[in-house]
Amino acid sequence: MDTKYVSLDQVPINTNGRIINITLDNTMRKKLTDMGLVRGTKFKVEGQAPLGDPIKINLRGYNLTLRKSDAKNILVEPLEE
């Protein structure tokens, strides 16, 4: 099976995934890693605002909302769980 990586903003609601890479500048990458978004971290997309911004994910036992512009720079692997 081919692994398909997508940006976080493309992951449907109620889908699990795993963080592969963050392609933001060092300052924003540091903020996201401080919040627990590191390679290999599993998450679940819990919801989106009506216009798709922000995106709500659950990881490491807490909910986190991200701007769509930031989510576009987070490469993830959708998981079938």
C-alpha positions in Angstrom: 0.0 0.0 0.0 1.4 3.4 -1.0 1.6 5.9 1.9 0.0 9.1 1.1 1.0 12.2 2.9 -1.2 15.3 2.9 -1.2 18.6 4.7 -3.2 18.8 7.9 -5.8 21.1 6.4 -6.8 18.3 4.0 -7.6 15.7 6.7 -11.3 15.1 7.1 -13.1 15.5 10.4 -13.0 12.3 12.7 -9.8 11.1 11.0 -6.7 10.0 12.8 -3.2 10.8 11.6 0.4 11.1 12.5 2.7 14.1 12.2 5.4 13.6 9.5 7.0 17.1 9.1 6.5 20.8 9.8 7.6 23.1 7.1 7.3 26.4 8.8 10.0 28.9 9.8 11.9 28.2 13.0 9.9 30.5 15.2 6.5 29.0 14.3 7.9 25.5 14.3 9.2 26.0 17.9 5.8 27.2 19.0 4.1 24.1 17.5 6.6 21.7 18.9 6.2 23.3 22.3 2.5 22.5 22.0 3.3 18.8 21.3 3.3 18.7 17.5 6.4 16.7 16.9 7.2 13.9 14.4 5.4 10.7 15.1 2.7 12.3 17.3 -0.7 10.8 16.6 -3.8 13.1 16.5 -7.4 13.2 15.6 -9.2 15.9 13.7 -12.1 16.8 15.9 -13.7 19.6 13.8 -13.5 22.8 11.8 -15.2 26.1 11.9 -17.9 26.6 9.2 -15.4 28.2 6.8 -12.7 25.7 7.7 -10.6 28.0 9.8 -9.5 27.2 12.5 -9.1 23.4 12.7 -9.5 21.6 16.0 -7.3 18.5 16.7 -6.9 16.3 19.7 -3.4 15.1 20.6 -1.7 14.0 23.7 -4.9 14.2 25.7 -5.9 17.8 24.9 -7.6 19.8 22.2 -5.6 22.3 20.0 -6.9 24.7 17.4 -4.7 25.7 14.5 -5.1 28.3 11.8 -5.6 26.8 8.4 -2.6 28.7 7.1 -0.4 26.9 9.7 -2.1 23.6 9.1 -1.2 23.8 5.4 2.5 23.5 6.4 2.1 20.4 8.5 2.6 17.2 6.6 0.7 14.3 8.0 -0.1 10.6 7.3 -3.8 9.8 7.6 -4.3 6.6 9.6 -6.9 4.0 9.3 -7.8 3.2 12.9 
